[in-house]
């Protein structure tokens, strides 16, 4: 399956099963993708002079085999 940045995908396996989101980053070497608002993880950041510290939520990578292209968008595009 070939996925591109910006495509809408649906998660078919895991804790976020059924969620739909847009691909924001792809790692082709490891077959991983980051999907907007899916697989959220907490990251503890240390404070620096430039940035305030704290707990930040960010997306984690998901294996591409656990994603499928969103069929709903394809149907709308045909009409």
C-alpha positions in Angstrom: 0.0 0.0 0.0 1.4 3.4 -1.0 0.5 6.3 1.3 1.4 9.9 1.0 1.7 12.9 3.3 -1.7 14.7 3.5 -3.9 11.7 2.8 -6.7 10.8 5.0 -6.4 7.3 6.6 -8.3 5.1 9.1 -6.7 3.2 11.9 -7.8 -0.5 11.7 -5.9 -2.0 14.7 -4.9 -0.8 18.2 -6.1 1.5 20.9 -7.2 4.2 18.4 -9.1 1.7 16.1 -11.7 3.5 14.0 -10.2 7.0 14.2 -9.7 8.9 11.0 -6.9 11.4 10.5 -4.4 13.0 8.1 -0.8 11.8 7.6 1.6 14.4 8.8 4.9 12.5 8.6 6.2 9.3 7.0 9.3 7.2 7.7 9.6 4.9 4.7 12.7 3.0 6.0 10.8 1.7 9.0 7.3 1.7 7.3 5.9 4.1 10.0 3.5 7.1 9.7 2.3 9.8 12.1 -1.4 10.6 11.9 -2.8 13.8 13.2 -4.6 13.4 16.6 -3.9 9.6 16.7 -1.6 7.7 19.0 -1.0 10.7 21.3 1.9 10.3 23.7 3.0 12.5 26.6 6.5 13.9 26.4 8.2 15.6 29.5 10.2 18.6 28.4 12.8 20.3 30.5 12.6 24.1 30.7 15.3 26.1 28.8 15.9 29.8 28.3 13.9 29.8 25.1 11.2 27.3 25.8 8.9 26.7 28.8 9.0 23.2 30.2 6.1 20.9 31.0 4.2 17.9 29.7 3.5 18.0 26.0 1.2 15.8 24.0 2.4 14.7 20.6 1.6 12.1 18.0 3.6 8.8 17.9 4.3 6.7 14.8 2.0 3.9 13.7 3.0 1.0 11.4 1.6 1.5 7.9 0.1 -2.0 8.0 -2.3 -0.8 10.7 -3.7 2.0 8.4 -6.0 2.0 5.4 -6.9 4.7 3.0 -10.2 6.4 3.8 -12.8 5.0 1.4 -15.3 7.8 2.2 -13.0 10.4 0.6 -12.7 8.3 -2.6 -16.5 8.1 -2.9 -16.9 11.9 -2.5 -14.2 12.5 -5.1 -16.0 10.4 -7.7 -19.2 12.4 -7.4 
